Amino acid sequence: MQKFKFIDLFSGIGGFHQALQNLGGECVFASDIDPYAIETYYTNYGIDSNHDIRQVKEQEIPKHDVLCAGFPCQAFSKAGHQKGFLDKTRGTLFFEIIRILKYHQTPFIILENVRNLTSHDNGNTWKVIKNSLKEIGYVITEDPIIISPHQLGIPQIRERVVILGIHKSLGVNEIKVELPTLTKNDVNFMTSGIIEIGNVDPKYYISEHEEKVLLCWDEFIKGIQEKVIGFPIWSDEFGQTYDYTSLGYPAWKMNFIRRSRDLYANNINFIDDWLKKWDYLKDFTMTEKKFEWQCGKDCQSVWEALIQFRPSGIRVKRPTVFPSLVAMVQIPIIGPQKRRLTPREAARLQSFPDTFICNPNDHQAYKQFGNAVNVKVIEYMAKQMFNNVKKNNN
């Protein structure tokens, strides 16, 4: 596609902006209401995105070729008032997109949302979105497109719905998309080039207590007979004999208790010595006494893996792909580095270039990258969309 203009709605820190800029696009309008995201957007692009789209009249938005939006997913009305699908979107932020498209008849649209959009409200939300866009003149795929960065070789599992739309005036009757075919076994976070090499601020390194907890569990996982464990280990159940079946616990909880006790019985000599050596985990928190090994036989040590201190316990995962970046609270730990993921590494996982300036507030930076669209995913999908028009014109 030649030079084109785009608008960036619910713009966050500009994942769409980055992707379409890479393809030769010029952003002529952006909108968001989060002050920290607005700050980051301006720092990187020199554009003031401080616009509440609900207060912006559609005629005030500059003419553009592509509308981008990572719109919030809210409940859509099932109650038709014989006014068509447009009426069902009123009161939602999706309606803002519809009214802008209706006025501008924008040639191309790229929308992104969570995977759950496909099943939200028993499929009604997807149906309303699809039919609302069709009703105002857009060709879109019958089924939602689901794509994850790992399919493009980026070591993060993050399934998202991408909605592509082409206005019928461009003469396209059907949108065809070829999805990339890489699997999670084709990528590896540790060797992907995402990890920062060299001096990393000491604040990202784990504490002495956290290292002690992980050393303890590393010794445990190396010492027990079982190497494949399909349940969270609850150490408080080691050696317990009370009747847990009479306490009204749900089935999943009784299952974890039973299996933790069985594990103890099968490794009783080792575990007794281990507990004694580590002072029966007396200075561990309740969550630190719970441990999930999700590496199977692929890792020999905790320090080879990706680790999270979660409210449900310590989770240790294979290093092939990173868990989906969200507005993170429990920042994952890179085992070999003995430190947490840095904001720059979070940026790389979302395919932002190293020239991108992260928000100086770490909490906001993690949140922003967790909420962002993946740049390479959007770039790939935009190319797929533009190619439909190219092929039609050839």
N, C-alpha and C positions, 0 to 999 in steps of 0.2 A: 504494500500500500504506500502511496505517495504521502507527502506531508498531510497531516490531518489535525483536527482540533477535538479535544475531549473535555468532559466535565467529570468531576470526581466527587460523588455524593457519599455522605457518611465516610469521609475520606481518611479518618484516622491519621496515621503517619505517612500515608501515601504509597502503599504497595501497588495499587493500580497505577498511580502516577509514574512510579519507577518503571513498571512494565511497559506502559504505552509510550513513555519518553524514550525507552530503549528502541522502540519500533518507529521512532520519528514523529511521535505525537506531541502536540503543544497543549498544555492544560490552560483552559480559559476561565474556569470557575471551579472552586472547591468549597465544600461545606462540612462543618462538624460543630459539635457543641462542647466537646471536652477540652478544657483550657490547656491541659498538658499536651494533648495531641495537636492542638492548634499551634502551640509553641514549637513543637518538633517539626511540624509541617513547614512553618514559616522559615525556621532555621535552615532547612534543607532546600526549599524550593522558592523562597522569597514571595510566596503567595499567602495572603490572609484568608484562611479557611473559616474564619469566625462568622459563620452564617447559620442560623437555624433554618433549615430548609422549609419548615412549616410557615415561616414568616416571609419567604422569598416568593415574589410573583414570577410565574413562569416566563412572562415577557421580559423580565429583567435579566434572565439568564442568557448569556451570549450564544449565538448560533454555534453549533458543534456537530461533529460527525459521529462521535461515540459517547454514549452515556455509560459510566461505570458506577457501580454501587455495591458495597458490601452491607446490604440493608439488614436492620434488626428484624427478626422473625417474631411477629406477634400473632395472636389468634385472629382468624378471619371469620367474618360472619357467615353462618350457614343460612341465615334467613334471607331469602330472596324477596325483593319487593317489586318483582316484575320490572326491574330497572337494569337487568343484565349483571354481568360479573363485576363491572366497575363499582357498583353500589356496595358489593361485599367487601371491598377493600377500604371503604371510608373509615376513618378513625385509626388506620394503621399507617406506618411510615411508607409502606409499599405504595399507598395511594399517592404520595408525593411524587414518586417515580412515574406513576401512570399519568398524572396530570401534566408533568413536564414533557413526557413522550407524546402525549396527545396533541400538545400545542406545537412542539418543534418537529414532530415526525422525524426524530433523530434516526439516521440510517442504520446505526449499529448499537446494540446494547450488550454489556457484559455485567452480569450480576453474580454474586457469590454468597453462599450461606452454608450453615452447618449441615452435615450429612442427615441429621434428623429432620430436615425440612421435608424430605421425601415421605416420611411417615407421620409427620406432625398432624394432629387432628384427624387421624385415620385416613390420611391422604388428601383431605379436603383442601389444605393450604396449598399444596402443589397444584391441585386442580384449579383453584381460584386464580393463582398466579399465571398459570399457562393460558387459561381462557381469557383472563383480563388482557394479556398481551396480544393474544390473537384478535380479540375484539377491536383493538385500536390499530390493527394492520401489520402485526409482526408475525414472521415465520419463526418458530422455535422448534426444538426437538420435542417429540412426543413424550419421551422419557427423560428424566433429569440426568445430566451428565455428572458422574462421580469420579473424581480424580484425586490422587494423593502425590505429594512431592517425591516420594520414593520411586514412583514410576518414571520420573525424570532423572533418577540417579542422585537425588538429594536425600540424605539419610534421616528422614523424618516421616513417620506414618501420621498423616493428617488428612483424612478423607473429607472432602468438601464437595458441595453441589455447585456447579457453575452453569449458569443459564445464559446461553447465547441467543441473540435475537437479531434478525435482519428485516428491515422494513420491506414490505411487499413491492414497493415502488422500484426496488433494485432488480426485480425480475427473478429472484431466487424462490423456488417452490419448496425446497427441502434443504435442511442443514445436515451435512455429513461431517462427522468428526472421527478421526483416527486417534485412539488413545495410545499413549506410550505403554510399553509392555514389560519394563523392568520390574522385578519382584524385590521384596525386602532382602532376599538372600543375595542380590546383586550389588548391594551397597554396604558400606561399613563406616560408621560414624568415626571410629578411631583413625582411619586412614583417609578420610575424605577431604582433609585440608581445612576443616572447620575449626579445629582446636588451635588456639593461640599459642604460638611458640615464643619463648623468651620471657621477659619480665611481665608477670601478671601481678596485679595489686594483691598484697597479702590478705586483704579483707575477704577474698573469695575462697581462701583455703579453709578446710574443715578445722574445727576446734580440737584440742587435745582430748576432750571427752568424746567427741564424735569418732575420733580415730580409735580410741580405746574400745568403743562399742563395736566398731567395724572389725577391729582386730579379733575381738572375742567371737563374733559370728563367723569370721573367716576361718578361725580355728575349728569352729563347730562344723561348718560345711565340709571341711577337709577330713574331719575325724569320723563322721557317721558313715555307715555302710551305704545308705541310699544316695544315689547321685541324681535321680530324677524325682522331684518332689512337687506334687500338684496341689498343694494346699498351704495356707499360711501356718507357720509353726508358732504355737502359743506356749512359751517356755513355762508359764505359770502352771500348766497342766502336767508338767513332768513329775511323776511320782504321786499324783493325786488319786484318791480312791472314792471321793464322794459321788453320790448317785446323781449325775447331771441329767439323767433322762426324766427325772420327776420334777424338774424345776420349770417346766413350761417353755423351755428354750425353743426357738425355731429350728427347723431341720438343718439348715446350713451351719448354725452354731454348734449343734451337737456333733455334726460331721467333723468340724475342725477340732473339737475337743477329743473325740474318739481317735482321730488320726494322729494328733499330737501325742496322746498317751501310747498309742501303738508304736510310734517312732521311738519314744523313750524306752519302752519295753524291749525293743529290738536292738537298742544301743546302750543298755543300762550302765554297763561298766564305764564306757567312755564318757557318757553324759554326766554321771555322778562325779567323776574326776574333773570334768570341765566346769561343772557348777561350783565345785569346791575351789578350784583355781581362781575363778572369777568372782569369788565371794557371794555366790548365789544371786548374782546380778542385782545386789542390793542398791547400788547407786544408779541403776538404770530406771528410766521412766517406764510407765506402763506400755507406751508404744514401742520403746526400744527393746522390750522383752518379746516383741512379736517380729517375725522374720519371714519374708517371702523370697524364695530362691526361684527365679524364673529363667534360669540359664541352662537348665538340663545338664548335659555333659559338654556343652560348648565352652564353658569357662571352668578353670580349675580353682579360681580364687575370686573373692569379692573385688579385689583390686584390678581385675581385668574387665570389670563390667561397669554399667551405669547404675547409679544408686539414688534412691529417694528416701528421705525421712518423711514418711506420711503419717497422718493421724491414725491410720489403721495398722501401722508398723513400718519396718524397714523393707523396702522392695529393691531387689537386685535383678537387673534385666540384662539380656544379651546386648553387646555393644554394636550390633549391626545397624539398627535404626533407633533414632531418638523417639521417646514418647511424644505425642502431639504437644507442641507448645501451646499453652493456654495462658490466660492472665495469671501467671504463676505465683503460687504461695510457697510451695515446697520446690525450690530450685534444685534440679537434679545435679548430682555429683559425678564428675568424671573420675572413675576409679583410679586409673594409672596416674592421674594428676593430683589426686587427693584434694580436689577443690571443686567448687560449684561452677556451673556454666557461667561465663561472663556475658554481659549485654552484647559485646561484639560477636561472640559465638552464637548468641540467640539471633542476631541480625543475619549472620551467615546462614543459619538454618532456614531463615525465611527468604534467603537469596537476595538480601540487600547488599550493595557493594560496600567495600571497606571505606569508601569516601563518605558514606552516610553518617551523619552526626547523631549519635544516640542522645536521648534525653539525659541530662546530667543526674537526674534522680533515678537511682537504680530500680527502685520499686516501680516507678512509672515506665522506665525503659523495658523491663520484663513484661509488664502488662501490655504495653503498646505492641511489642513484637508478637506476644501471644494472641492479640486481637487482630493482627495484620493479615492480609492475604499474602500468600507466597508469590513473590515476584515472578519467578520462572514459570510457575503454573499458569498465571494470568497471561504472561507473554506467549506461552505455548498455545493457550486457548484462543487468544486474540488472532494469532496467525492462522489457526484452523478456521476461524470465522471469516477472516478476510479472504482466505483461499476459496471459499465457497462462491464468492462473487467473481473472483478471478477466473475460476473454471467455467462459470456461467457465461462470462463475457468472451471466452476464447472460442 
